[in-house]
Amino acid sequence: MKTVYLASPYTLGDPVLNVRAQIEAAEELVNLGYLPHVPLLSHLWHIASPHPYEYWMEIGLEWVRHCDILLRLPGESKGADAEVTLARELGIPVIFGLDEFYKVALKLSQ
């Protein structure tokens, strides 16, 4: 099963709605047979045990290193852009948006 890292905004806009957008995308990926990593679920972890932004970015970037595909969801985000940059440096395919994912990633899994 191919793993997909979801990169998207968190702090710009409403964080709760941003988390929801990742969860909705993850549900689509699971239905397509992929194993999504939903880093914004750390929102709940942060509520229970707060850490600085850099802590969460370090964890997220480490997860990027272990994914097969990075799916960049819409919206401005320096953190998500850094994740895209790392994925490209590592040769991990980066796909922008679910519409493109449906077109491109299905070919990658074959």
VMD Tcl script that builds the backbone (N, CA, C; Angstrom):
set m [mol new atoms 330]
animate dup $m
set s [atomselect $m all]
$s set {name element resname resid chain x y z} {
  {N N MET 1 A 0.842 -1.169 0.000}
  {CA C MET 1 A 0.000 0.000 0.000}
  {C C MET 1 A 0.895 1.242 0.000}
  {N N LYS 2 A 0.680 2.136 -0.937}
  {CA C LYS 2 A 1.474 3.366 -1.030}
  {C C LYS 2 A 1.045 4.351 0.060}
  {N N THR 3 A 2.046 5.015 0.639}
  {CA C THR 3 A 1.775 6.008 1.671}
  {C C THR 3 A 1.752 7.400 1.057}
  {N N VAL 4 A 0.826 8.218 1.534}
  {CA C VAL 4 A 0.666 9.577 1.016}
  {C C VAL 4 A 0.703 10.548 2.186}
  {N N TYR 5 A 1.645 11.477 2.132}
  {CA C TYR 5 A 1.740 12.533 3.137}
  {C C TYR 5 A 0.883 13.701 2.669}
  {N N LEU 6 A 0.015 14.195 3.541}
  {CA C LEU 6 A -0.840 15.331 3.223}
  {C C LEU 6 A -0.186 16.613 3.726}
  {N N ALA 7 A 0.094 17.528 2.818}
  {CA C ALA 7 A 0.681 18.820 3.173}
  {C C ALA 7 A -0.342 19.904 2.867}
  {N N SER 8 A -0.618 20.736 3.868}
  {CA C SER 8 A -1.633 21.771 3.673}
  {C C SER 8 A -1.504 22.825 4.760}
  {N N PRO 9 A -2.245 23.927 4.621}
  {CA C PRO 9 A -2.206 24.971 5.651}
  {C C PRO 9 A -2.740 24.469 6.984}
  {N N TYR 10 A -2.217 25.060 8.035}
  {CA C TYR 10 A -2.748 24.806 9.374}
  {C C TYR 10 A -3.076 26.131 10.058}
  {N N THR 11 A -2.093 27.000 10.191}
  {CA C THR 11 A -2.294 28.209 10.987}
  {C C THR 11 A -2.987 29.333 10.230}
  {N N LEU 12 A -2.901 29.368 8.916}
  {CA C LEU 12 A -3.599 30.404 8.152}
  {C C LEU 12 A -5.038 29.969 7.927}
  {N N GLY 13 A -5.963 30.822 8.322}
  {CA C GLY 13 A -7.362 30.432 8.278}
  {C C GLY 13 A -7.733 29.782 9.602}
  {N N ASP 14 A -8.779 29.012 9.576}
  {CA C ASP 14 A -9.277 28.345 10.778}
  {C C ASP 14 A -8.598 26.983 10.910}
  {N N PRO 15 A -7.768 26.776 11.940}
  {CA C PRO 15 A -7.076 25.497 12.089}
  {C C PRO 15 A -8.018 24.288 12.112}
  {N N VAL 16 A -9.172 24.432 12.724}
  {CA C VAL 16 A -10.099 23.297 12.798}
  {C C VAL 16 A -10.604 22.932 11.401}
  {N N LEU 17 A -10.927 23.929 10.599}
  {CA C LEU 17 A -11.363 23.650 9.226}
  {C C LEU 17 A -10.220 23.083 8.391}
  {N N ASN 18 A -8.999 23.521 8.662}
  {CA C ASN 18 A -7.843 22.975 7.947}
  {C C ASN 18 A -7.618 21.509 8.293}
  {N N VAL 19 A -7.792 21.174 9.575}
  {CA C VAL 19 A -7.687 19.767 9.985}
  {C C VAL 19 A -8.774 18.957 9.281}
  {N N ARG 20 A -9.971 19.481 9.259}
  {CA C ARG 20 A -11.080 18.783 8.601}
  {C C ARG 20 A -10.787 18.529 7.115}
  {N N ALA 21 A -10.197 19.512 6.441}
  {CA C ALA 21 A -9.865 19.343 5.020}
  {C C ALA 21 A -8.887 18.186 4.826}
  {N N GLN 22 A -7.904 18.065 5.735}
  {CA C GLN 22 A -6.973 16.934 5.619}
  {C C GLN 22 A -7.680 15.614 5.873}
  {N N ILE 23 A -8.547 15.579 6.851}
  {CA C ILE 23 A -9.273 14.341 7.148}
  {C C ILE 23 A -10.142 13.937 5.957}
  {N N GLU 24 A -10.823 14.895 5.349}
  {CA C GLU 24 A -11.654 14.587 4.178}
  {C C GLU 24 A -10.810 14.063 3.020}
  {N N ALA 25 A -9.642 14.665 2.796}
  {CA C ALA 25 A -8.742 14.174 1.751}
  {C C ALA 25 A -8.241 12.771 2.088}
  {N N ALA 26 A -7.921 12.540 3.359}
  {CA C ALA 26 A -7.451 11.215 3.783}
  {C C ALA 26 A -8.509 10.160 3.531}
  {N N GLU 27 A -9.755 10.497 3.781}
  {CA C GLU 27 A -10.846 9.555 3.539}
  {C C GLU 27 A -10.913 9.174 2.054}
  {N N GLU 28 A -10.738 10.155 1.185}
  {CA C GLU 28 A -10.709 9.887 -0.260}
  {C C GLU 28 A -9.551 8.943 -0.608}
  {N N LEU 29 A -8.392 9.209 -0.029}
  {CA C LEU 29 A -7.209 8.378 -0.324}
  {C C LEU 29 A -7.402 6.945 0.142}
  {N N VAL 30 A -7.956 6.772 1.331}
  {CA C VAL 30 A -8.220 5.420 1.832}
  {C C VAL 30 A -9.172 4.691 0.892}
  {N N ASN 31 A -10.195 5.386 0.431}
  {CA C ASN 31 A -11.158 4.775 -0.495}
  {C C ASN 31 A -10.514 4.366 -1.810}
  {N N LEU 32 A -9.393 5.005 -2.160}
  {CA C LEU 32 A -8.660 4.663 -3.374}
  {C C LEU 32 A -7.582 3.601 -3.124}
  {N N GLY 33 A -7.418 3.181 -1.873}
  {CA C GLY 33 A -6.449 2.131 -1.565}
  {C C GLY 33 A -5.085 2.632 -1.121}
  {N N TYR 34 A -5.004 3.891 -0.707}
  {CA C TYR 34 A -3.744 4.468 -0.228}
  {C C TYR 34 A -3.757 4.564 1.288}
  {N N LEU 35 A -2.586 4.694 1.866}
  {CA C LEU 35 A -2.426 4.858 3.303}
  {C C LEU 35 A -1.976 6.301 3.565}
  {N N PRO 36 A -2.911 7.166 3.964}
  {CA C PRO 36 A -2.547 8.576 4.168}
  {C C PRO 36 A -1.918 8.826 5.531}
  {N N HIS 37 A -0.995 9.770 5.550}
  {CA C HIS 37 A -0.488 10.296 6.817}
  {C C HIS 37 A -1.107 11.679 6.973}
  {N N VAL 38 A -1.816 11.904 8.082}
  {CA C VAL 38 A -2.574 13.126 8.315}
  {C C VAL 38 A -1.876 13.924 9.419}
  {N N PRO 39 A -0.872 14.723 9.067}
  {CA C PRO 39 A -0.091 15.398 10.099}
  {C C PRO 39 A -0.889 16.402 10.929}
  {N N LEU 40 A -1.967 16.951 10.389}
  {CA C LEU 40 A -2.726 17.926 11.164}
  {C C LEU 40 A -3.532 17.295 12.292}
  {N N LEU 41 A -3.560 15.975 12.375}
  {CA C LEU 41 A -4.158 15.355 13.554}
  {C C LEU 41 A -3.339 15.664 14.806}
  {N N SER 42 A -2.125 16.162 14.597}
  {CA C SER 42 A -1.322 16.612 15.733}
  {C C SER 42 A -1.986 17.799 16.438}
  {N N HIS 43 A -2.991 18.380 15.815}
  {CA C HIS 43 A -3.782 19.445 16.439}
  {C C HIS 43 A -4.284 18.981 17.815}
  {N N LEU 44 A -4.787 17.750 17.879}
  {CA C LEU 44 A -5.287 17.210 19.150}
  {C C LEU 44 A -4.149 16.953 20.130}
  {N N TRP 45 A -3.039 16.445 19.615}
  {CA C TRP 45 A -1.863 16.211 20.448}
  {C C TRP 45 A -1.390 17.538 21.046}
  {N N HIS 46 A -1.381 18.587 20.222}
  {CA C HIS 46 A -0.924 19.906 20.656}
  {C C HIS 46 A -1.834 20.467 21.763}
  {N N ILE 47 A -3.125 20.182 21.681}
  {CA C ILE 47 A -4.047 20.626 22.731}
  {C C ILE 47 A -3.665 19.966 24.065}
  {N N ALA 48 A -3.341 18.687 24.019}
  {CA C ALA 48 A -3.001 17.948 25.233}
  {C C ALA 48 A -1.584 18.228 25.720}
  {N N SER 49 A -0.677 18.440 24.763}
  {CA C SER 49 A 0.730 18.634 25.109}
  {C C SER 49 A 1.351 19.625 24.119}
  {N N PRO 50 A 1.209 20.912 24.369}
  {CA C PRO 50 A 1.683 21.936 23.423}
  {C C PRO 50 A 3.197 21.899 23.212}
  {N N HIS 51 A 3.568 22.171 21.971}
  {CA C HIS 51 A 4.980 22.274 21.583}
  {C C HIS 51 A 5.121 23.429 20.603}
  {N N PRO 52 A 6.321 23.965 20.448}
  {CA C PRO 52 A 6.522 25.054 19.493}
  {C C PRO 52 A 6.377 24.571 18.045}
  {N N TYR 53 A 6.135 25.515 17.176}
  {CA C TYR 53 A 5.972 25.256 15.736}
  {C C TYR 53 A 7.105 24.391 15.195}
  {N N GLU 54 A 8.338 24.702 15.569}
  {CA C GLU 54 A 9.508 23.975 15.054}
  {C C GLU 54 A 9.454 22.485 15.393}
  {N N TYR 55 A 8.922 22.163 16.539}
  {CA C TYR 55 A 8.771 20.766 16.954}
  {C C TYR 55 A 7.884 20.016 15.962}
  {N N TRP 56 A 6.737 20.620 15.658}
  {CA C TRP 56 A 5.795 19.966 14.741}
  {C C TRP 56 A 6.376 19.878 13.335}
  {N N MET 57 A 7.105 20.906 12.909}
  {CA C MET 57 A 7.717 20.866 11.577}
  {C C MET 57 A 8.780 19.763 11.498}
  {N N GLU 58 A 9.560 19.605 12.550}
  {CA C GLU 58 A 10.586 18.555 12.555}
  {C C GLU 58 A 9.947 17.174 12.400}
  {N N ILE 59 A 8.880 16.949 13.127}
  {CA C ILE 59 A 8.175 15.666 13.011}
  {C C ILE 59 A 7.589 15.500 11.609}
  {N N GLY 60 A 6.946 16.553 11.104}
  {CA C GLY 60 A 6.352 16.482 9.771}
  {C C GLY 60 A 7.386 16.201 8.693}
  {N N LEU 61 A 8.513 16.887 8.749}
  {CA C LEU 61 A 9.548 16.676 7.737}
  {C C LEU 61 A 10.118 15.261 7.812}
  {N N GLU 62 A 10.206 14.718 9.005}
  {CA C GLU 62 A 10.681 13.330 9.127}
  {C C GLU 62 A 9.683 12.373 8.484}
  {N N TRP 63 A 8.388 12.617 8.669}
  {CA C TRP 63 A 7.374 11.777 8.032}
  {C C TRP 63 A 7.443 11.885 6.512}
  {N N VAL 64 A 7.717 13.073 6.001}
  {CA C VAL 64 A 7.842 13.244 4.543}
  {C C VAL 64 A 8.893 12.279 4.002}
  {N N ARG 65 A 9.988 12.115 4.721}
  {CA C ARG 65 A 11.081 11.235 4.281}
  {C C ARG 65 A 10.630 9.782 4.094}
  {N N HIS 66 A 9.524 9.412 4.709}
  {CA C HIS 66 A 9.068 8.020 4.684}
  {C C HIS 66 A 7.840 7.786 3.809}
  {N N CYS 67 A 7.419 8.799 3.086}
  {CA C CYS 67 A 6.217 8.622 2.259}
  {C C CYS 67 A 6.590 8.274 0.823}
  {N N ASP 68 A 5.618 7.728 0.110}
  {CA C ASP 68 A 5.807 7.413 -1.306}
  {C C ASP 68 A 5.377 8.573 -2.201}
  {N N ILE 69 A 4.394 9.340 -1.739}
  {CA C ILE 69 A 3.822 10.445 -2.504}
  {C C ILE 69 A 3.497 11.560 -1.514}
  {N N LEU 70 A 3.650 12.805 -1.945}
  {CA C LEU 70 A 3.185 13.931 -1.148}
  {C C LEU 70 A 2.034 14.597 -1.890}
  {N N LEU 71 A 0.916 14.745 -1.220}
  {CA C LEU 71 A -0.243 15.428 -1.785}
  {C C LEU 71 A -0.330 16.805 -1.152}
  {N N ARG 72 A -0.153 17.830 -1.969}
  {CA C ARG 72 A -0.226 19.230 -1.497}
  {C C ARG 72 A -1.638 19.736 -1.732}
  {N N LEU 73 A -2.340 19.993 -0.651}
  {CA C LEU 73 A -3.686 20.529 -0.737}
  {C C LEU 73 A -3.614 22.050 -0.883}
  {N N PRO 74 A -4.673 22.681 -1.390}
  {CA C PRO 74 A -4.641 24.123 -1.660}
  {C C PRO 74 A -4.499 24.962 -0.396}
  {N N GLY 75 A -3.939 26.148 -0.587}
  {CA C GLY 75 A -3.834 27.134 0.471}
  {C C GLY 75 A -2.400 27.524 0.758}
  {N N GLU 76 A -2.225 28.774 1.139}
  {CA C GLU 76 A -0.905 29.298 1.446}
  {C C GLU 76 A -0.377 28.689 2.744}
  {N N SER 77 A 0.873 28.217 2.706}
  {CA C SER 77 A 1.473 27.628 3.902}
  {C C SER 77 A 2.978 27.486 3.712}
  {N N LYS 78 A 3.732 28.194 4.538}
  {CA C LYS 78 A 5.194 28.050 4.487}
  {C C LYS 78 A 5.608 26.646 4.906}
  {N N GLY 79 A 4.931 26.081 5.901}
  {CA C GLY 79 A 5.262 24.728 6.353}
  {C C GLY 79 A 5.017 23.692 5.272}
  {N N ALA 80 A 3.853 23.755 4.631}
  {CA C ALA 80 A 3.548 22.809 3.556}
  {C C ALA 80 A 4.499 23.003 2.379}
  {N N ASP 81 A 4.873 24.250 2.108}
  {CA C ASP 81 A 5.840 24.504 1.038}
  {C C ASP 81 A 7.197 23.898 1.365}
  {N N ALA 82 A 7.604 23.945 2.632}
  {CA C ALA 82 A 8.867 23.317 3.042}
  {C C ALA 82 A 8.787 21.802 2.875}
  {N N GLU 83 A 7.627 21.231 3.154}
  {CA C GLU 83 A 7.442 19.787 2.964}
  {C C GLU 83 A 7.527 19.419 1.485}
  {N N VAL 84 A 6.960 20.249 0.624}
  {CA C VAL 84 A 7.049 20.033 -0.823}
  {C C VAL 84 A 8.507 20.092 -1.271}
  {N N THR 85 A 9.229 21.082 -0.780}
  {CA C THR 85 A 10.644 21.230 -1.154}
  {C C THR 85 A 11.439 19.990 -0.767}
  {N N LEU 86 A 11.244 19.502 0.448}
  {CA C LEU 86 A 11.964 18.303 0.892}
  {C C LEU 86 A 11.582 17.101 0.035}
  {N N ALA 87 A 10.309 16.921 -0.224}
  {CA C ALA 87 A 9.877 15.780 -1.046}
  {C C ALA 87 A 10.554 15.822 -2.409}
  {N N ARG 88 A 10.580 16.987 -3.027}
  {CA C ARG 88 A 11.229 17.109 -4.345}
  {C C ARG 88 A 12.715 16.802 -4.259}
  {N N GLU 89 A 13.385 17.289 -3.210}
  {CA C GLU 89 A 14.815 16.999 -3.032}
  {C C GLU 89 A 15.072 15.507 -2.916}
  {N N LEU 90 A 14.126 14.788 -2.321}
  {CA C LEU 90 A 14.263 13.349 -2.127}
  {C C LEU 90 A 13.730 12.527 -3.290}
  {N N GLY 91 A 13.199 13.200 -4.307}
  {CA C GLY 91 A 12.662 12.486 -5.461}
  {C C GLY 91 A 11.295 11.871 -5.214}
  {N N ILE 92 A 10.598 12.346 -4.202}
  {CA C ILE 92 A 9.251 11.854 -3.903}
  {C C ILE 92 A 8.267 12.623 -4.774}
  {N N PRO 93 A 7.389 11.930 -5.487}
  {CA C PRO 93 A 6.421 12.642 -6.334}
  {C C PRO 93 A 5.532 13.572 -5.511}
  {N N VAL 94 A 5.332 14.780 -6.020}
  {CA C VAL 94 A 4.466 15.771 -5.396}
  {C C VAL 94 A 3.294 16.017 -6.326}
  {N N ILE 95 A 2.098 15.904 -5.787}
  {CA C ILE 95 A 0.882 16.099 -6.560}
  {C C ILE 95 A 0.085 17.213 -5.897}
  {N N PHE 96 A -0.411 18.138 -6.703}
  {CA C PHE 96 A -1.126 19.298 -6.190}
  {C C PHE 96 A -2.627 19.110 -6.358}
  {N N GLY 97 A -3.321 18.879 -5.263}
  {CA C GLY 97 A -4.775 18.777 -5.237}
  {C C GLY 97 A -5.290 17.382 -5.537}
  {N N LEU 98 A -6.481 17.112 -5.025}
  {CA C LEU 98 A -7.093 15.792 -5.221}
  {C C LEU 98 A -7.438 15.520 -6.670}
  {N N ASP 99 A -7.866 16.533 -7.417}
  {CA C ASP 99 A -8.189 16.306 -8.828}
  {C C ASP 99 A -6.982 15.780 -9.588}
  {N N GLU 100 A -5.822 16.396 -9.335}
  {CA C GLU 100 A -4.593 15.928 -9.988}
  {C C GLU 100 A -4.190 14.558 -9.452}
  {N N PHE 101 A -4.422 14.320 -8.165}
  {CA C PHE 101 A -4.100 13.022 -7.577}
  {C C PHE 101 A -4.839 11.912 -8.305}
  {N N TYR 102 A -6.123 12.139 -8.555}
  {CA C TYR 102 A -6.909 11.121 -9.253}
  {C C TYR 102 A -6.287 10.805 -10.617}
  {N N LYS 103 A -5.762 11.815 -11.288}
  {CA C LYS 103 A -5.184 11.626 -12.628}
  {C C LYS 103 A -3.791 10.977 -12.581}
  {N N VAL 104 A -2.951 11.461 -11.670}
  {CA C VAL 104 A -1.529 11.085 -11.670}
  {C C VAL 104 A -1.217 9.903 -10.773}
  {N N ALA 105 A -1.651 9.943 -9.546}
  {CA C ALA 105 A -1.222 8.948 -8.561}
  {C C ALA 105 A -1.711 7.547 -8.892}
  {N N LEU 106 A -2.853 7.441 -9.514}
  {CA C LEU 106 A -3.334 6.112 -9.884}
  {C C LEU 106 A -2.373 5.440 -10.849}
  {N N LYS 107 A -1.736 6.220 -11.715}
  {CA C LYS 107 A -0.736 5.669 -12.624}
  {C C LYS 107 A 0.513 5.238 -11.859}
  {N N LEU 108 A 0.872 5.988 -10.803}
  {CA C LEU 108 A 2.062 5.654 -10.011}
  {C C LEU 108 A 1.907 4.322 -9.266}
  {N N SER 109 A 0.675 3.994 -8.930}
  {CA C SER 109 A 0.453 2.775 -8.140}
  {C C SER 109 A 0.438 1.516 -8.986}
  {N N GLN 110 A 0.473 1.671 -10.271}
  {CA C GLN 110 A 0.399 0.492 -11.156}
  {C C GLN 110 A 1.775 -0.052 -11.468}
}
mol reanalyze $m
mol bondsrecalc $m
mol representation Tube
mol addrep $m
